[in-house]
Amino acid sequence: MNEYIVGDGAGGISIEGCNKCPGKLNTYDYLADIPGNARASEIVEVEFKSPRKGYFINSNHLDLHKGDVVAVEASPGHDVGTVTMTGRLVEMQVRKANLKPDVELRRIYRKARQNDLDKWAEARSREHATMIESRQIAKRLGLNMKIGDVEFQGDGGKAIFYYIADGRVDFRQLIKDLAAAFHVRIEMKQIGARQEAGRIGGMGPCGRELCCATWMPRFVSVSTNAARFQDISLNPQKLAGQCAKLKCCMNYEVDQYVEKLKHLPSREIVLYTFDKEYYFAKVDILSRMITYSTDKRMLVGAETISADRAFEIMDMNRRGEKPDSLSGKSERTDKMPLDLVEQENINRFDKAKKKRKKKKPSGQQGQPKGHGGQEEQK
C-alpha cells in the first residue's frame, strides 16, 4: 500500500504546485515537485492587483517560493507583488503571453520588508476613495467615460486608472486635475466591459463565481451563432452576462453541438407519409430526437422520432415509398386525444347521485298501481 506524505504531495497532486495566495487567475505548477525546479529558470511570475501579472528576473538569486511578497523594479520607484510561479513553467507562460524575445525584463530587488508592506497597505487602502473622487472629476469635466478601478503602485508614487469609454476621450485636462488632487503620477488604461466585470467580480446565473474573475485570462469573441447551433432561444436578457455582452460560456460546448449537427438530417427536408407531409419543428441535439409538424408555421400534429428513423423515411421517399406513419407503428383507435379537455370528463368533480327506491307505505301494499287498476310497466 502506498504511503502518502503531506509534504510530498497527496493523491498524486503536489502541494508545492498549489497557490498559497488568494489571488485570481492562478495556475497549477505541475512541475513543482521535480528536483531543482525552482532554480531551473531565473524568470519569476509576480502578480499585483488581480488580474495584472508581470515577469521579472531574479538577478539576485533569491530563494523564492509561491506566496512570497517581493519588491520589484518599476518606473518610477518600485512595486510590490506576490510570487505566483517559479521554475520551468514560467518560461512556458512567457511564450504563452506572446512576449517579444527582445523585451528586457525588469529585476526583483528583494523580499518585501516591513516598511515596504506598510507602504503597500496604505496605498491599497486609498484606491476606493480615489476611484470615487476621480469619477466626480471626470463628470465635472463632461467626459463620456467611466473609471472602473484604480490601482496604486506599491510605493504609492503612481496610480493606474482603468476606464471604459465607447470612443476616443481627450483626458489631458483630466490627468492634470487627477495629479493635482492625488499628488501621484497618473497612468490611464482603457479596458473593455468584460475586463471590468473580471476586475469587479460577481456571481453568474449558474450559481458560481464569474469565469472572467476566476480563471479566464483572455476573452474570445462570442457571436449569436453559438446560440443558434445549440438551439438556445435568442433572448437578449438571457444571453447577456453581467458585462452586458454575450455570455462567454456559450463557447464552451458549441464545438460539440456543431459536430453532432453534422450527423442529423437537414431541417429543409420534408418527410412524406401515406396521407400527410411533415416539416421540421425542433430537435434535441444531444438525444438525437426530432419533432416534426404537419404545418410549417406552427406545431400541429407533432410527432417526435429518432434521427435514425428520419433517415430511414428519407430513404423510403427517395425510392418513391411512403410509410403509414412517422413512428412506424400501426394506428390505434384508442389513442389518447391531444385536447386536454377531452382527456378527462369536466364533470368528474361532481358527486354521483345515487337513486334510492322509496319504501311503500304499509297501507298501500296490494293495491293496484296506475290508472284503471293496472300496474305501470317500467
SVG drawing of the C-alpha trace seen along z (x, -y; Angstrom):
<svg xmlns="http://www.w3.org/2000/svg" viewBox="-110 -70 132 77">
<polyline fill="none" stroke="black" stroke-width="0.4" points="0.0,0.0 1.4,-3.4 2.1,-5.8 1.3,-9.5 3.1,-12.2 1.5,-15.6 4.8,-17.4 5.5,-15.4 2.0,-15.7 -1.3,-14.0 -3.2,-11.8 -0.7,-12.5 -1.0,-16.3 2.0,-18.2 1.2,-20.7 4.1,-22.8 2.3,-23.4 -0.8,-24.8 -1.0,-28.6 -0.6,-29.9 -2.0,-33.4 -5.7,-34.3 -5.3,-35.9 -7.3,-35.2 -6.3,-33.6 -3.9,-31.2 -2.0,-28.4 -1.2,-25.0 2.5,-24.3 2.6,-20.6 6.4,-20.7 6.9,-22.0 7.8,-18.5 10.6,-18.0 14.0,-18.3 15.7,-21.6 12.7,-23.1 12.8,-26.3 16.4,-27.1 15.8,-26.0 14.9,-29.4 15.7,-33.0 12.3,-34.3 9.6,-34.7 5.9,-35.4 4.6,-38.1 1.0,-39.1 -0.1,-42.6 -3.7,-43.7 -5.5,-40.9 -5.6,-40.2 -2.3,-42.2 0.7,-40.0 4.4,-40.5 7.6,-38.6 10.8,-39.6 14.4,-38.4 15.7,-37.0 19.1,-38.5 20.0,-38.3 19.3,-34.5 16.8,-34.8 15.2,-31.7 11.6,-32.5 8.5,-30.4 4.8,-30.8 3.2,-33.3 6.4,-35.4 5.9,-39.1 8.6,-40.8 9.7,-44.4 10.3,-44.6 11.6,-47.3 9.1,-49.8 9.1,-53.1 9.4,-55.2 10.3,-53.7 9.4,-50.1 6.3,-48.0 5.2,-45.3 3.6,-42.0 3.2,-38.3 5.2,-35.5 2.7,-33.1 5.1,-30.8 8.8,-29.9 10.8,-27.3 10.4,-25.8 6.7,-26.5 7.4,-30.3 9.2,-30.1 6.1,-28.4 3.9,-31.1 6.1,-33.8 5.8,-32.1 2.0,-31.9 1.9,-35.6 3.5,-36.3 6.2,-38.5 8.8,-39.5 12.2,-37.9 14.0,-41.3 11.9,-42.7 14.2,-43.4 12.6,-42.1 12.8,-44.1 14.5,-42.9 13.4,-41.6 15.0,-43.8 14.4,-41.9 11.8,-40.2 9.4,-42.8 10.4,-44.3 8.0,-45.5 8.4,-49.1 7.5,-48.0 4.4,-46.2 3.3,-49.2 3.5,-51.5 1.8,-48.9 -1.1,-48.5 -1.5,-52.3 -1.6,-52.7 -4.1,-49.9 -6.4,-51.5 -6.7,-54.7 -7.8,-53.0 -11.6,-53.0 -11.8,-56.6 -9.6,-57.7 -11.8,-56.0 -15.0,-57.7 -13.3,-61.1 -11.9,-60.6 -15.3,-59.8 -16.6,-63.1 -13.7,-65.0 -14.4,-63.3 -18.1,-64.1 -17.3,-67.7 -15.2,-67.9 -18.1,-66.4 -16.1,-63.4 -18.0,-60.5 -16.1,-57.8 -16.4,-55.6 -13.5,-55.0 -14.0,-51.4 -10.9,-50.8 -7.8,-52.3 -4.5,-50.6 -1.7,-52.2 1.9,-51.2 3.5,-49.5 5.5,-52.6 2.5,-54.9 4.2,-57.1 2.0,-56.1 -1.7,-55.2 -3.2,-53.4 -6.8,-54.5 -8.8,-51.8 -11.6,-53.4 -14.3,-52.4 -15.4,-54.5 -17.3,-54.0 -15.0,-56.2 -11.9,-58.3 -11.6,-60.5 -9.4,-63.6 -8.3,-63.2 -5.4,-65.6 -7.1,-68.0 -8.3,-65.1 -4.7,-63.9 -3.7,-67.4 -6.6,-67.5 -6.0,-64.0 -2.3,-64.7 -3.2,-67.9 -5.7,-66.1 -3.8,-63.0 -0.1,-64.1 0.9,-60.9 2.0,-60.0 -1.1,-59.2 -1.5,-56.4 -4.7,-55.9 -5.5,-52.5 -8.6,-51.7 -10.4,-48.4 -13.5,-46.7 -16.8,-45.7 -15.6,-42.1 -12.3,-43.2 -14.3,-45.4 -16.6,-42.6 -13.5,-40.5 -12.0,-43.1 -15.2,-43.7 -16.3,-40.1 -19.6,-38.6 -21.9,-35.6 -23.2,-34.2 -26.7,-32.7 -25.1,-29.3 -24.5,-30.0 -20.7,-30.1 -18.2,-33.0 -17.8,-34.7 -15.3,-32.9 -13.6,-36.2 -13.0,-36.8 -11.5,-33.4 -9.7,-31.6 -10.3,-33.2 -7.2,-35.2 -8.2,-36.1 -11.5,-36.8 -12.7,-35.2 -15.3,-36.8 -18.8,-35.3 -21.4,-35.5 -25.1,-34.6 -24.2,-31.7 -23.1,-29.9 -26.7,-30.2 -28.2,-29.1 -26.1,-26.0 -27.1,-25.0 -30.8,-25.7 -30.9,-28.4 -33.7,-31.0 -32.3,-34.3 -33.5,-36.3 -31.0,-39.2 -31.8,-39.2 -30.9,-35.6 -27.9,-35.6 -26.2,-38.6 -23.9,-38.4 -23.2,-41.0 -21.0,-42.8 -24.0,-43.3 -22.1,-41.2 -22.9,-37.7 -22.0,-35.1 -18.6,-33.6 -19.9,-30.2 -21.8,-29.8 -18.5,-29.0 -17.7,-26.1 -19.9,-23.4 -20.6,-24.9 -18.0,-22.6 -19.7,-19.5 -23.0,-20.7 -21.6,-21.5 -20.2,-18.0 -23.5,-16.5 -25.4,-18.5 -23.3,-17.0 -24.9,-13.6 -28.5,-14.9 -30.9,-15.2 -31.3,-18.6 -34.0,-20.9 -35.1,-21.7 -36.1,-18.1 -39.9,-17.3 -41.0,-13.8 -43.9,-12.2 -46.2,-9.6 -49.2,-7.9 -51.5,-10.8 -49.5,-13.7 -46.5,-15.8 -44.2,-16.6 -42.0,-19.6 -39.1,-20.1 -40.1,-21.8 -37.4,-21.3 -34.6,-19.0 -32.9,-17.8 -29.4,-17.6 -27.8,-15.5 -30.5,-12.9 -30.9,-12.9 -34.8,-13.2 -36.5,-15.3 -40.0,-16.7 -42.0,-17.2 -45.2,-19.1 -47.8,-19.0 -47.7,-22.8 -44.7,-24.9 -45.5,-27.8 -46.9,-26.2 -46.8,-23.0 -49.7,-20.9 -50.0,-17.2 -46.5,-17.0 -44.6,-13.7 -41.2,-13.0 -38.9,-10.4 -35.3,-9.5 -32.7,-10.7 -32.2,-7.1 -36.0,-6.8 -35.9,-10.1 -33.0,-8.9 -35.0,-5.7 -38.1,-7.6 -35.9,-9.8 -34.5,-6.7 -38.1,-5.4 -39.2,-8.7 -36.3,-8.6 -37.4,-5.2 -40.9,-6.5 -42.3,-4.7 -44.3,-6.2 -44.7,-4.8 -48.1,-4.7 -46.8,-6.9 -43.6,-8.5 -43.3,-6.3 -43.7,-3.1 -46.4,-1.8 -49.9,-0.9 -52.6,-3.4 -54.5,-2.8 -58.2,-3.7 -57.8,-4.1 -55.1,-6.8 -55.2,-9.4 -56.6,-12.7 -54.4,-15.8 -57.2,-18.1 -56.7,-18.4 -60.4,-18.8 -61.1,-15.5 -58.7,-13.6 -60.9,-13.9 -64.6,-14.5 -65.2,-18.0 -68.0,-16.7 -65.6,-14.4 -65.7,-16.5 -69.5,-16.3 -70.7,-13.8 -72.6,-10.9 -76.2,-10.9 -77.4,-7.5 -81.0,-6.7 -82.8,-5.1 -86.2,-3.4 -88.9,-4.8 -90.4,-2.4 -94.1,-1.8 -96.5,-2.6 -97.8,0.4 -101.5,-0.5 -100.9,-0.7 -99.5,2.8 -101.5,5.0 -103.3,2.0 -103.2,1.7 -100.8,-0.9 -101.6,-3.3 -104.8,-4.1 -107.5,-1.5 -106.1,0.8 -103.3,1.9 -99.6,1.8 -97.3,-0.5 -94.8,1.1 -91.2,0.0"/>
</svg>
